[in-house]
C-alpha cells in the first residue's frame, strides 16, 4: 500500500506564517516569538511546514518564505539525521523543483538549505538532486541555470570533497559531470554565472581532484579568458585562483609565468580595491613558494612603484577616523581587543610577539602592499634600494597638506624595508633619523603614529651605534621623541608610541639606565591620562622596562615615581575586573627586577594573588557563593605573579607562604583540567621548591605523583601539553635536589617517562629535551642506586642531550648525576663511551672545582678500565677539537 504523502494542516500553516510575519517586524517581541518557534520545534513535522512555506506559499511575502527557509536550514543543521526517512524525503522533494524558482531570493535560500542537507546526508543519498542540477545547468532558462549554479557553488564551498566521491548507480563521480559544465559557464554572457562558476572551480584547487588535474590547461585558459572581465568580482576570483595556484602548485603556472606576473602587475593597479588587494597577495605568495624568486627581479622597477602608491591611505580607510585629539573620549567596549596571557614556560626564550600589528586589525591593500615590500626587501635586500629610495625621497619632500598621505606612505615604506635592506640603509642611519624625528611632531596624527613604528624598526641599529658620542645623541633624540609622543593627545599615536618604545626598550636594555627617571615620569603621566585600551600598553611598557633594566630600578627615587600610582590602581580594581590581568603581568616583571627590593610591597600583592586563586577555584564549582564568574586567566596571571615574587624575594617569601593556604591551592591547580593553569602551577611549584621546599613537604608525594603523570607522552603533538610536561619535568628536578632520598618512590616512574622523550628527540621541543636531560641527571645524583641499574637503556641519547645544554648550574647538577651513576655502575656506560666523552667536551668550563675533579676521576677510571690500546682507539674516533677539549681533564 502506498504511504500517503504528508500534507500540511490549514490552521497550522496559518499559525506558523503568522509568527514568521511577526518575526520580521522590527517592533515585535523577539524573545516571545523565539519561544513560540522553539515550542513548534517540538512537533516532528515542523520542518515539513517550513519546507512547504518556502517552496509553495506563493501568496505570502517573499520575506516570510525566506524566513521559513533560514529557520529550516538552522534546524536541519542539527536535526536532519534524526528526522524520519519519509520526512527527509518530503523536504528534499519540495526543494528540488524550487532550484529554478522565479524569485532570486527564494532560489538563493533553497540553495543554502540544499547545501546543508548534502553536508548532513551526503550526495550519494540524493541522486535526484544531481540529475536536477545537471538538467538546470543544461537548460536555457536563466533562473534554472542561476539557481543550480547557486546551490552547486554552496556545496563546493562547504563540502567540495562530497562531489569527488563514487555515487552508486552513477557511471562517474559528480565532479567529472560538473567540471566541464563549469568551464563552459566561464563564457556565459551573465556575470553572475561566470562568477559562481569560477568561484566553484577555485574551491577545488587545494583538493586538486583528478577532474581538475586532467583539465588544468582548460582551467588556465578559462582564467586568462576571464582575466579582463568587466565585472570586478570575476577579476578578483581570477587573482585569487592564481595566488592559490602559485602557493600550492607553482609548476602549473611555470610555462605562463611571465604573462601571469604581467597580469598581476596590471591587476595590482585595478580601480577596484578588492581586486588590487587580491592581486597584491600574489607577490608574497610567489616569494614564499618559489625556489627561484630572482625571476621577479626584472619586474621590480615596475612593481615597487605600484606597491608604494597602494600604501597610501584609501579615502574610506577607517583609520582616518582616528585623526583627532580623542584622548579624553572613553573607550567603547568594542575598542578593547581580547587579550591573551601566555603562561610561564621554564627554560624558554620568549617567543616573538607579533610586534608589527599595525594597530587597527583590518587587512587591506595598504597593509598587504607594505607586507609585500617587506618580503621583497628580505629576499632582494639592497638591490631594491635604487628603485625604492628615489620614490620614498620624492614622496617625503612633498610639503603641502594635501599630500600628507603620500608622506605617510613613504614613512611606512621605510619601516617596511628597514630589516631587509639594513646593510644598505645603515650607513645612512643618521640622515634617516634626522629626517624622521621632526615627523614625530607632524600636525597629522597618522604621520606621527607611523613615524613611531618606523623608528622602532631601526631600534637594533640605533642601540648598536650608542658606542660613540654621535650615536649616543642620535639614540637619545629618538628616545626623547618617543617619550613626547607617549603623551600625545591622540589615542592612536599614544598606542604606536608605547609599542615602539617597548621595542626600543627590549633592544636597549641597560642603555636606558641613565634615563630611567625621565622615562618613568613620562610613563606615569601616561598612566594617569590614558583610557582603558591604551592603559594596557603602558603596563606592557613598564613591564618591559623592568625586564630591560633589572636591578637598576631598585632605587628609592625611581620607586617613589613608579609604585604609588600602580598600587592605587591595584587597590581600585575589583577581583572580577579583567583590567587586573595586564597589571598582574606588569607587577610580575617589577617583582623580578626589584628582587628583595620588592619586599615592602610584597605582602598585599601575595595575599591578593592567593585570594584570587581561591575565589576562582570556588567560582568554578559555585559562582554564586564565590561572587565572581569563573575565568581561568585570573588563576594563570596570579600563579605567574607569585612565581615572579618567589623569584624576586627568594627565601624572603617563606613567611608569606607559611601563613597562607597556597600549598593546597597549588596542588589543586597542578591537577586542573586546563593546560595553561597546570603549566603555570608547575612553574610555581619549581620556583617554590628552590626557596622553601619545607612548606611543600606535607603533600610532597601528591605533588610528585601529579607531576610525573604530566610526562606520559599520550599527546606528543599538542603544543600546550608539551609546555606542561616541560614545567612539570623541571619542577621534579628542582624538588629532587632539595628533598633527596624522599623522591625515591617516584624515581622509576619519572625515568620511564623521561627516557622515551630523550630517545625520540627528533622534532621535539628543545626546552623539554633539555629539562628532561637535567631532571634525569638530578634524579641520578640523589638516587644513583635506583637509576644506575637502568643506565644502559638511555645513556647514548641522554649524553647527546646533555651535550646540547649551555653551561650553567643546572648542567652542573646533571653531570653530578652522571658521575654518581658511573661510580655505582661503571660498566653501564661502556657502550656509550664516545657519547659520554662528547658530552664532557661540550663544557666551555666547569666552574665548580669539585665537579671538575669528579669528571677527571670518571675519565681516568675508564682509561684504566680499558687499558691503553682500547682507550687510544676510542679517542682516535673523536674530532681533534673534542680531543683538545678533553685534554684539560688529564686524559
C-alpha positions in Angstrom: 0.0 0.0 0.0 1.4 3.4 -1.0 2.1 5.7 2.0 0.1 8.9 2.0 2.2 11.9 1.1 2.4 14.4 4.0 0.0 17.3 3.8 0.1 20.5 6.0 -3.0 21.4 8.1 -4.5 24.7 7.2 -4.6 26.1 10.7 -1.0 25.0 11.4 0.1 26.7 8.3 -1.7 29.9 9.1 -0.3 30.0 12.7 3.3 29.4 11.6 3.1 32.0 8.8 1.6 34.5 11.3 4.5 34.0 13.7 7.1 34.4 10.9 5.4 37.6 9.7 5.6 38.9 13.2 9.2 37.8 13.5 10.4 40.0 10.7 8.7 43.1 12.1 11.3 45.3 13.9 8.8 46.3 16.7 7.9 42.7 17.6 8.7 41.0 20.9 11.6 38.8 19.6 12.0 36.8 22.8 8.3 35.8 22.9 8.4 34.8 19.2 11.6 32.8 19.6 9.9 30.9 22.5 6.9 30.2 20.2 9.2 28.9 17.4 11.0 26.7 20.0 7.6 25.3 21.0 6.8 24.5 17.4 10.1 22.7 17.1 8.7 20.0 19.4 6.4 18.8 16.6 8.1 16.2 14.4 6.7 17.7 11.2 7.5 21.4 11.9 10.4 21.3 9.3 7.9 20.0 6.7 5.7 23.0 7.3 8.8 25.3 6.9 9.8 23.5 3.6 6.2 23.8 2.4 6.1 27.6 3.2 9.5 28.1 1.4 8.5 26.1 -1.7 4.8 26.7 -2.1 3.4 29.6 -0.1 3.0 31.7 -3.3 0.6 34.2 -1.8 2.9 35.1 1.1 5.5 37.8 1.2 8.9 36.6 -0.1 10.5 37.7 3.2 8.2 35.3 5.1 9.1 32.4 2.8 12.8 33.3 3.2 12.5 33.4 7.0 10.9 29.8 6.8 13.9 28.7 4.7 16.5 30.1 7.0 14.8 28.6 10.0 14.7 25.3 8.2 18.4 25.5 7.4 19.3 26.1 11.1 17.1 23.2 12.2 18.4 20.7 9.6 22.0 21.6 10.5 21.4 20.0 13.9 18.5 17.6 13.4 18.5 16.3 9.8 19.9 12.8 10.8 17.1 12.3 13.4 14.2 13.1 11.0 12.2 10.1 9.8 13.2 8.9 6.3 9.8 9.9 4.9 10.1 13.4 6.3 13.7 13.7 4.9 12.3 12.6 1.5 9.4 15.1 1.7 11.7 18.0 2.4 14.0 17.0 -0.5 11.1 16.6 -2.9 9.9 20.1 -2.1 13.3 21.7 -2.6 14.3 20.2 -5.9 11.5 21.9 -8.0 12.4 25.2 -6.5 16.0 25.3 -7.6 15.0 27.5 -10.5 12.2 29.5 -8.7 11.3 32.8 -10.3 12.3 34.8 -7.3 16.0 35.2 -6.8 15.8 35.3 -3.0 13.9 32.1 -2.9 16.4 30.4 -5.2 19.3 31.5 -3.0 17.6 30.3 0.2 16.8 26.9 -1.5 20.5 26.6 -2.5 21.5 27.2 1.1 19.2 24.6 2.5 20.3 22.1 -0.2 23.9 22.6 0.8 23.1 21.8 4.5 21.2 18.6 3.5 24.2 17.4 1.4 26.5 18.2 4.3 24.3 16.2 6.7 23.0 13.4 4.5 25.7 13.1 1.7 25.3 13.4 -2.0 25.0 9.6 -2.7 21.8 9.6 -0.7 20.2 12.2 -3.1 20.8 11.1 -6.7 17.7 13.1 -7.8 19.5 16.3 -6.8 22.5 15.6 -9.1 20.2 14.9 -12.0 18.1 18.1 -11.3 21.3 20.2 -11.1 22.5 18.9 -14.4 19.1 19.5 -16.1 19.0 23.0 -14.8 22.6 23.8 -15.9 21.8 22.4 -19.4 18.6 24.4 -19.8 18.5 27.8 -21.5 16.3 29.3 -18.7 18.4 31.8 -16.7 16.5 31.2 -13.5 17.2 27.5 -13.6 20.8 28.0 -14.5 21.5 30.5 -11.8 19.6 28.5 -9.2 21.6 25.4 -10.0 24.8 27.3 -10.0 24.0 29.0 -6.7 23.3 25.6 -5.0 26.3 24.0 -6.6 28.6 26.9 -5.5 27.5 26.5 -1.9 28.2 22.7 -2.0 31.6 23.4 -3.5 32.3 26.0 -0.8 31.1 24.0 2.2 31.9 20.3 1.3 33.8 20.1 -2.0 35.0 16.6 -1.2 31.4 15.4 -1.4 31.4 15.8 -5.2 34.7 13.9 -5.6 33.2 10.6 -4.3 31.8 7.5 -6.0 27.9 7.5 -6.2 26.2 4.1 -6.6 24.3 4.0 -9.9 26.4 6.8 -11.5 29.0 5.9 -14.1 31.4 8.7 -12.9 32.0 10.9 -9.9 29.7 14.0 -9.7 32.8 16.3 -10.1 33.5 14.8 -13.5 30.0 15.6 -14.6 30.0 19.2 -13.3 33.6 20.3 -14.2 33.1 20.6 -18.0 29.8 22.4 -17.4 31.5 24.9 -15.0 34.2 25.6 -17.6 31.5 26.2 -20.1 29.9 28.8 -17.8 33.1 30.8 -17.9 31.9 32.1 -21.3 28.3 32.9 -20.2 27.0 36.3 -21.0 25.6 36.5 -17.5 28.1 37.9 -15.0 26.5 36.1 -12.0 27.0 32.7 -13.8 30.6 33.5 -14.6 31.3 34.5 -11.1 29.6 31.4 -9.5 31.3 29.0 -11.9 34.8 30.4 -11.3 34.2 30.6 -7.6 33.1 26.9 -7.6 36.2 25.6 -9.5 38.5 27.6 -7.3 37.2 25.7 -4.3 39.0 22.6 -5.7 42.5 24.0 -6.0 43.5 22.7 -2.6 41.9 19.3 -3.0 43.1 19.0 -6.7 40.8 16.1 -7.7 41.7 14.2 -10.9 38.9 16.0 -12.7 40.7 19.4 -12.3 44.2 17.9 -12.7 43.3 16.4 -16.1 41.8 19.6 -17.3 44.3 22.1 -15.9 45.0 23.6 -19.4 41.4 24.3 -19.9 41.1 25.8 -16.5 44.1 28.1 -17.1 42.7 29.1 -20.4 39.5 30.0 -18.7 41.3 32.1 -16.2 43.1 34.0 -18.9 39.8 34.5 -20.7 38.2 36.0 -17.6 41.3 38.0 -16.6 39.9 41.2 -18.1 36.2 40.6 -17.3 34.2 43.8 -17.0 32.9 42.7 -13.6 35.3 43.3 -10.6 34.1 40.2 -8.6 35.2 38.0 -11.5 38.6 39.6 -11.8 39.1 39.2 -8.1 38.4 35.5 -8.4 40.9 35.2 -11.2 43.6 36.8 -9.0 42.6 34.6 -6.1 42.9 31.4 -8.3 46.4 32.5 -9.5 47.5 33.2 -5.9 46.3 29.8 -4.7 48.0 28.0 -7.7 51.3 29.7 -7.1 51.1 28.7 -3.4 50.0 25.1 -3.9 51.0 24.0 -7.5 53.5 26.6 -8.8 54.7 24.2 -11.5 51.3 24.6 -13.4 52.0 28.3 -13.8 55.6 27.9 -14.7 55.1 28.0 -18.6 52.9 31.1 -18.2 54.8 32.8 -15.5 55.8 36.0 -17.4 52.2 36.5 -18.5 50.9 35.9 -15.0 53.3 38.4 -13.5 52.5 41.0 -16.2 48.8 40.4 -15.5 49.2 40.7 -11.7 51.1 44.0 -12.1 48.1 45.4 -14.0 45.6 43.9 -11.6 47.5 45.4 -8.7 46.6 48.8 -10.1 42.9 47.8 -10.6 40.4 50.6 -9.9 38.6 48.2 -7.6 40.4 47.9 -4.3 39.4 44.3 -3.7 40.8 43.2 -7.0 44.0 45.1 -6.3 44.2 43.5 -2.8 43.8 40.0 -4.1 46.5 40.7 -6.8 48.8 42.1 -4.2 48.7 38.8 -2.2 50.5 37.3 -5.2 53.9 38.8 -4.5 54.3 37.4 -1.0 52.9 34.0 -2.1 55.3 34.0 -5.1 58.3 34.7 -3.0 57.4 32.1 -0.4 56.5 29.3 -2.9 59.3 29.9 -5.4 62.8 28.4 -5.2 63.9 31.0 -7.8 62.4 34.3 -6.7 65.1 36.1 -8.8 62.7 35.7 -11.8 60.9 38.6 -10.3 64.0 40.8 -10.3 63.4 42.4 -13.7 59.8 43.4 -12.7 60.8 45.2 -9.5 61.2 48.6 -11.1 57.6 48.4 -12.2 56.2 46.6 -9.1 57.7 48.7 -6.3 56.1 52.0 -7.5 52.7 50.2 -7.6 53.2 48.9 -4.0 54.2 52.3 -2.8 51.3 54.0 -4.4 48.9 51.5 -2.8 50.5 52.1 0.6 48.8 55.5 0.9 45.6 55.5 3.0 42.5 54.9 0.9 39.7 57.6 1.3 37.5 55.1 3.1 40.1 53.7 5.5 38.6 53.6 8.9 41.9 54.6 10.5 41.3 58.1 9.0 38.5 58.5 11.7 41.3 58.4 14.3 42.8 61.7 13.1 41.7 63.9 16.0 42.6 64.7 19.6 40.5 62.0 21.2 42.4 61.1 24.4 39.6 62.3 26.6 36.9 60.1 24.9 36.4 56.9 27.0 37.0 53.7 25.0 33.9 51.7 23.9 33.8 48.0 24.7 34.4 47.1 21.1 37.6 49.1 21.1 39.1 46.6 23.7 40.7 43.7 21.8 40.6 40.4 23.7 44.0 39.8 25.2 45.8 36.5 25.7 48.2 35.9 28.6 50.8 33.2 27.8 51.7 31.0 30.8 55.2 30.8 32.2 57.5 28.4 30.5 60.7 27.3 32.3 63.8 27.5 30.1 62.2 29.0 27.1 63.2 32.2 25.4 60.2 34.4 25.0 58.5 33.6 21.7 58.5 36.6 19.3 55.5 38.7 19.9 53.7 39.9 16.8 55.1 43.4 17.0 54.1 44.6 13.6 50.5 44.6 14.4 49.5 47.8 12.6 47.1 48.8 15.3 43.7 48.5 13.6 43.4 44.9 12.7 41.7 45.1 9.3 43.7 43.6 6.4 43.6 46.0 3.5 45.5 47.0 0.3 47.8 49.3 2.3 48.9 46.7 4.7 49.2 44.0 2.1 51.4 46.2 0.0 53.6 47.0 3.0 53.9 43.3 3.8 54.8 42.6 0.2 57.5 45.3 0.2 58.9 43.8 3.5 59.1 40.3 1.9 60.7 41.6 -1.2 63.3 43.5 0.9 64.1 40.4 2.8 64.7 38.4 -0.5 66.4 41.0 -2.7 68.0 43.1 0.1 69.8 46.2 -1.0 69.0 45.5 -4.7 65.6 47.1 -4.3 67.1 50.4 -2.9 67.9 52.1 -6.3 64.2 51.7 -7.2 62.7 52.3 -3.8 64.6 55.2 -2.3 64.1 57.9 -5.0 60.4 57.2 -4.8 60.4 57.4 -1.0 62.5 60.6 -1.1 60.2 62.2 -3.7 57.1 61.5 -1.5 58.8 62.7 1.6 59.7 66.0 0.0 56.1 67.0 -0.7 55.3 69.6 1.9 51.8 70.6 1.2 49.0 69.5 3.5 47.0 67.8 0.6 49.9 65.4 0.1 50.1 64.1 3.7 49.0 60.6 2.8 51.9 60.4 0.3 54.4 61.4 3.0 52.8 58.9 5.5 53.1 56.1 2.9 56.8 56.9 2.4 57.5 56.6 6.1 55.6 53.3 6.2 57.8 52.1 3.2 61.0 53.0 5.1 59.8 50.9 8.0 58.8 48.0 5.8 62.3 47.8 4.2 64.2 48.5 7.4 65.1 44.9 8.2 65.7 43.5 4.7 67.8 46.5 3.4 69.6 47.2 6.6 73.2 46.9 5.2 72.3 49.5 2.5 70.4 51.8 4.9 72.8 51.5 7.9 75.4 54.0 6.6 72.6 56.5 6.1 71.0 55.9 9.5 72.0 59.4 10.8 70.2 61.1 7.8 67.2 58.8 8.2 66.8 59.5 11.9 67.4 63.3 11.3 64.6 63.2 8.7 62.2 61.1 10.8 62.5 62.7 14.2 60.8 66.0 13.2 57.9 64.0 11.8 57.2 62.8 15.3 55.8 66.4 15.8 53.9 66.5 12.5 50.5 68.1 12.6 48.9 64.9 11.1 48.4 62.2 13.8 48.7 59.3 11.4 52.1 60.6 10.3 53.2 60.9 14.0 52.0 57.3 14.6 53.6 55.7 11.6 56.9 57.5 12.4 56.9 55.9 15.8 56.6 52.4 14.2 59.2 53.1 11.6 61.8 54.4 14.1 61.1 51.2 16.2 62.1 49.1 13.2 65.6 50.7 13.4 65.9 50.0 17.1 68.6 47.4 16.9 70.9 49.7 14.9 70.2 52.8 17.0 71.3 50.8 20.1 74.4 49.4 18.3 75.5 52.9 17.5 75.5 54.2 21.1 79.2 53.3 21.5 80.2 56.8 20.1 79.1 60.3 21.0 77.2 60.9 17.8 75.4 57.6 18.0 74.5 58.2 21.6 73.0 61.6 20.8 71.0 60.0 18.0 69.6 57.3 20.3 68.7 60.0 22.9 66.9 62.1 20.3 64.7 59.1 19.3 64.1 58.1 22.9 63.0 61.6 23.9 60.9 61.9 20.7 59.0 58.7 21.5 58.5 59.8 25.1 57.0 63.0 23.9 54.6 61.0 21.7 53.6 58.7 24.5 52.0 61.9 25.9 50.3 62.7 22.6 46.6 63.9 22.6 45.6 61.3 20.0 45.0 57.7 21.2 46.3 56.1 18.0 49.6 58.0 18.4 49.8 57.0 22.1 49.4 53.4 21.2 52.0 53.5 18.4 54.5 55.4 20.6 54.1 53.0 23.6 54.5 49.9 21.3 57.6 51.5 19.6 59.1 52.4 22.9 58.6 48.8 24.2 60.5 47.6 21.1 63.3 50.1 21.8 63.4 49.0 25.5 63.9 45.4 24.5 66.9 46.2 22.3 68.4 48.9 24.6 68.2 47.1 28.0 70.8 48.7 30.4 71.4 51.6 28.0 68.2 53.0 29.4 69.5 53.2 33.0 70.8 56.8 32.8 67.4 57.9 31.5 65.3 56.0 34.0 63.9 58.9 35.9 62.6 60.8 32.8 61.2 57.6 31.3 59.3 56.8 34.4 58.0 60.3 34.7 56.6 60.1 31.2 55.1 56.6 31.7 53.4 57.6 34.9 51.9 60.8 33.3 50.6 58.5 30.5 49.3 56.1 33.2 47.2 59.0 34.6 45.7 60.2 31.3 45.2 57.1 29.2 41.8 55.4 28.6 41.4 51.7 29.2 42.7 50.2 26.0 46.0 52.1 25.9 46.5 51.7 29.7 47.2 48.0 28.9 50.0 49.1 26.6 51.5 51.3 29.3 51.5 48.4 31.7 53.4 46.4 29.0 55.9 49.3 28.5 56.5 49.4 32.3 56.9 45.6 32.5 59.3 45.6 29.5 61.3 48.5 31.1 61.6 46.5 34.4 62.8 43.4 32.4 65.2 45.6 30.5 66.9 47.5 33.3 66.5 44.8 36.1 68.0 45.8 39.5 68.8 49.4 38.3 65.1 50.1 39.1 65.7 49.3 42.7 66.4 52.8 43.9 64.1 54.9 46.1 63.9 57.9 43.7 62.6 55.6 41.0 60.3 53.5 43.2 58.7 56.8 44.5 57.7 57.7 41.0 56.6 54.2 39.8 54.9 52.4 42.7 52.3 54.7 44.3 50.1 55.1 41.1 50.4 51.3 40.3 49.4 50.4 43.9 46.4 52.8 43.9 45.2 51.2 40.6 45.8 47.8 42.2 43.5 48.8 45.1 40.9 50.4 42.9 40.3 47.3 40.6 37.9 44.7 41.8 38.7 41.0 41.8 36.4 40.4 38.8 37.9 43.2 36.7 39.8 41.9 33.7 41.9 45.1 33.7 43.7 43.3 36.5 45.4 40.9 34.0 47.9 43.4 32.5 48.5 44.9 35.9 49.3 41.4 37.3 51.8 40.9 34.4 53.3 44.3 35.0 53.8 43.5 38.7 55.4 40.2 37.8 58.2 42.0 35.8 58.7 44.6 38.5 58.9 41.9 41.3 61.6 40.0 39.3 63.5 43.2 38.5 63.5 44.6 42.1 64.3 41.3 43.7 64.4 41.7 47.5 63.6 45.4 46.9 60.0 44.4 46.3 59.7 43.2 49.9 58.0 46.4 51.0 55.2 45.8 48.5 55.0 42.0 48.7 52.5 41.2 51.4 49.3 42.7 50.0 50.3 41.5 46.5 50.9 38.0 47.7 47.7 37.8 49.7 45.6 39.1 46.8 47.0 36.6 44.4 46.2 33.8 46.8 42.7 35.2 47.3 42.2 35.5 43.6 43.2 31.9 43.0 41.0 30.7 45.9 37.9 32.6 44.7 38.3 31.4 41.1 38.6 27.8 42.2 35.5 28.3 44.2 33.7 30.1 41.3 34.4 27.0 39.1 32.2 25.0 41.4 29.8 27.6 42.6 30.0 31.1 41.1 27.1 32.4 43.2 28.8 31.9 46.6 32.2 32.9 45.1 30.6 36.2 44.0 32.6 36.1 40.7 32.3 34.4 37.3 34.9 31.8 36.7 37.8 32.9 34.4 40.9 30.8 34.4 43.0 33.7 33.3 42.8 35.2 36.8 44.4 32.0 38.1 47.1 31.8 35.5 48.1 35.5 35.9 48.1 35.1 39.7 50.2 32.0 39.7 52.7 33.7 37.4 52.9 36.8 39.6 53.5 34.5 42.6 56.3 32.9 40.6 57.7 36.4 40.0 57.5 37.2 43.7 59.3 33.9 44.6 62.0 34.5 42.1 62.4 38.1 43.2 62.2 37.7 47.0 63.9 34.3 47.2 63.8 32.9 50.8 62.2 36.2 51.8 58.9 34.8 50.6 58.9 32.0 53.1 57.0 33.7 55.9 54.2 34.7 53.4 53.9 31.1 52.1 53.9 29.8 55.7 50.9 32.0 56.7 48.8 31.1 53.6 47.0 28.0 52.2 49.0 28.4 48.9 50.2 24.8 49.1 46.8 23.2 48.9 45.6 25.7 46.3 48.7 24.9 44.2 48.0 21.2 44.4 44.5 21.8 43.0 45.9 23.9 40.2 48.5 21.2 39.3 45.6 18.9 38.7 43.4 21.4 36.8 41.9 20.3 33.5 43.1 23.5 31.8 46.6 23.0 30.4 47.7 26.7 30.9 46.7 26.6 34.6 48.8 23.4 35.0 51.6 25.0 33.1 51.8 28.0 35.4 51.2 25.9 38.5 54.2 23.6 37.8 56.4 26.7 37.1 55.4 28.0 40.6 56.0 24.5 42.1 59.5 24.5 40.7 60.2 28.1 42.0 58.9 27.2 45.5 61.0 24.0 45.6 64.1 26.2 45.2 63.4 28.6 48.1 61.0 26.9 50.6 60.7 23.1 50.0 59.8 22.5 53.6 56.4 24.1 53.1 55.6 21.7 50.3 56.6 18.7 52.4 53.3 17.7 53.9 51.9 17.0 50.4 55.2 16.0 48.7 54.1 12.6 47.4 51.0 14.1 45.8 52.9 16.8 44.1 55.5 14.3 42.8 52.8 11.9 41.5 50.8 14.5 39.7 54.0 16.0 38.1 55.1 12.5 37.0 51.7 12.0 35.3 52.3 15.0 33.1 55.3 13.4 31.4 53.4 10.4 29.9 53.6 11.0 26.2 50.0 10.3 25.2 49.6 13.6 23.2 53.1 14.3 21.9 51.9 16.7 19.3 49.9 19.1 21.5 51.9 22.2 22.0 50.1 23.1 25.2 50.8 19.8 26.9 54.4 19.9 25.8 54.7 23.1 27.8 53.0 21.5 30.9 55.3 18.5 30.6 58.3 20.8 30.4 57.5 22.7 33.6 56.5 19.5 35.5 59.8 17.9 34.5 61.8 20.9 35.6 59.8 21.1 39.0 60.6 17.4 39.7 64.3 18.1 39.2 64.2 21.2 41.5 62.4 19.1 44.2 64.8 16.3 43.8 67.9 18.3 44.7 66.1 19.7 47.8 64.4 16.6 49.2 67.0 14.0 48.2 66.0 10.4 49.2 62.4 11.3 49.7 62.0 11.4 46.0 62.9 7.7 45.6 59.4 6.3 45.4 58.6 8.1 42.1 62.1 8.0 40.5 61.4 5.0 38.3 58.0 6.3 37.2 59.6 9.6 36.2 62.6 7.9 34.5 60.3 5.7 32.5 58.6 8.8 31.1 61.8 10.8 30.6 63.6 8.1 28.6 61.1 8.0 25.7 61.4 11.8 25.4 65.2 11.5 25.1 65.1 8.5 22.8 62.6 10.3 20.4 64.3 13.7 20.4 63.6 14.3 16.7 61.3 17.3 16.3 60.6 17.6 20.0 60.5 20.9 21.9 64.2 21.9 22.7 63.3 23.2 26.1 61.5 19.9 27.0 64.6 17.9 25.9 67.0 20.0 28.0 64.8 19.8 31.1 64.4 16.1 30.7 68.1 15.6 30.5 68.7 17.8 33.5 66.0 16.2 35.6 67.2 12.7 34.8 70.7 13.8 35.9 69.3 15.3 39.1 67.4 12.1 40.0 70.6 10.1 39.3 72.5 12.4 41.6 70.1 12.0 44.5 69.3 8.3 43.9 72.1 6.7 41.9 71.4 3.3 43.3 67.8 3.4 41.9 68.8 4.8 38.5 72.1 3.3 37.6 70.9 -0.3 37.0 68.9 1.1 34.0 71.6 3.4 32.6 72.4 1.2 29.5 69.0 1.9 28.1 69.3 5.7 27.9 73.0 6.6 28.2 73.5 7.4 24.5 70.5 9.6 24.0 71.0 11.2 27.4 74.6 12.1 26.7 73.6 13.5 23.3 71.0 15.8 25.0 73.5 16.9 27.8 75.9 17.9 25.1 73.4 20.5 23.8 72.9 22.3 27.1 74.7 25.6 27.7 77.0 25.8 30.8 75.0 26.7 33.9 74.2 25.5 37.4 71.5 23.0 36.1 74.0 21.4 33.8 76.4 21.0 36.7 73.7 19.1 38.7 73.1 16.8 35.7 76.8 16.0 35.5 77.0 15.3 39.2 74.3 12.7 38.5 76.4 11.3 35.6 79.4 10.9 37.8 77.3 9.3 40.6 75.8 6.7 38.2 79.2 5.8 36.7 80.6 5.3 40.2 77.6 3.0 41.0 77.7 1.1 37.7 80.8 1.8 35.6 80.1 -0.9 33.0 76.6 0.7 32.3 78.3 3.4 30.2 80.9 1.4 28.4 78.8 1.1 25.2 78.2 4.8 25.2 81.7 6.0 26.0 82.0 8.0 22.8 78.8 10.0 23.6 79.9 10.4 27.2 83.2 11.9 26.1 81.5 14.3 23.6 79.1 15.4 26.4 82.1 16.2 28.7 83.7 18.1 25.8 80.6 20.3 25.5 81.6 22.2 28.6 83.2 25.6 27.9 84.4 25.4 31.5 83.2 23.6 34.6 83.2 26.3 37.3 82.8 24.0 40.3 86.3 22.7 41.2 84.7 19.7 43.0 82.7 18.7 39.9 85.7 19.2 37.6 87.7 16.8 39.8 84.9 14.2 39.8 84.7 14.3 36.0 88.5 13.8 35.9 88.2 10.7 38.1 85.5 9.3 35.9 87.5 9.7 32.7 90.7 8.3 34.3 88.7 5.4 35.7 87.6 4.5 32.1 91.1 4.9 30.8 92.4 2.4 33.4 89.5 0.1 32.8 90.0 -0.1 29.0 93.8 -0.2 29.1 95.9 2.0 26.8 95.2 0.4 23.4 91.4 0.4 23.7 91.4 3.9 25.2 93.6 5.3 22.4 91.3 3.6 19.8 88.3 5.2 21.4 90.0 8.7 21.5 91.0 8.4 17.8 87.4 8.3 16.7 86.8 11.8 18.1 87.3 15.1 16.3 90.6 16.9 17.1 88.6 19.7 18.6 86.8 17.3 21.0 90.2 15.7 22.0 91.6 19.1 22.6 88.8 20.0 25.0 89.2 16.7 26.8 92.9 17.4 27.5 92.0 19.6 30.4 90.7 16.5 32.3 94.2 15.0 32.3 93.5 12.2 29.9 
